[in-house]
Amino acid sequence: MSVGEIIKAKGADVETIQGDASVADAVDRLRDEKIGALVVSSDGKAVDGILSERDVITGLADHRDALLSMKVSDLMTTSVRTCSPEDGVRKVMLEMTELRARHFPVLDGGRLVGIVSIGDVVKNRLDEVELEKNVLRDSYIAGR
């Protein structure tokens, strides 16, 4: 299965935030949307960075009380690993595990078209395993 198929099933909506927004606004958005990361983008199409829960926790440890008034661009991760709709889910899952990254923005021709999380790829793998189990069970029963 490809990343594009996951995006098709879950939807292509991506929560973005501009780099000049406050970290307080970003934290509110993470809470309100019940998500773990925001793609930082000045135009909603390009990826300037990503702000994750992990970035917020690191910022809290480093900056304490000053954190919420900082700009997203001061805290975001700028070296963002991305993937394309054509990438295989297994490849993306391995990269996420290796990099200890939980979110990959999906780019098509350099344009933001979705985001996949480790939860999305794990769910996909569990669905595949369930399907394989059912096919094997049905084949076994049919062969009796």
Steps between C-alpha positions, in 0.01 A plus 500: 500500500613855435492816708258643243249226584519591869444867415205406280344299785563744786478828312749755382432767761818631661504740791755772427622802689716794399846538647424839650211363710561470872578167660195562722280506188667181374446322832133598494466363146670173592257460789188614314567282195621207713810458286869451570655736246438806286666554165657845493426665169484859384262417215339165587682334210870497590647344813714745698520275805296296742405563860433187701411425858861395546618845385267663752628282786862569404418871482340488842810339647729754330298822532250446785272802545612673179384212281140601433595846376765369258432468129435161343799559271726521809396153613410300188704222348634625168649180360172327426492153349224478243360230277304484176165339422685233301718389791422162648359485850761247611784731392346797682437291813864390506621860455273626776628230733863562412471879537265483801271735308124474536381725215600527135344769283406361159624704204402460136715707269619705796142583605349392834223247432464323835671371811548148632566408861651191653145414609384510137771264381458261796124489441565424134735215591253355750226511234731316257580232759129454574424464129780245457370302798147495358619394154708217647212389725253506210743309277550240771124458550437482126771237462350266759 
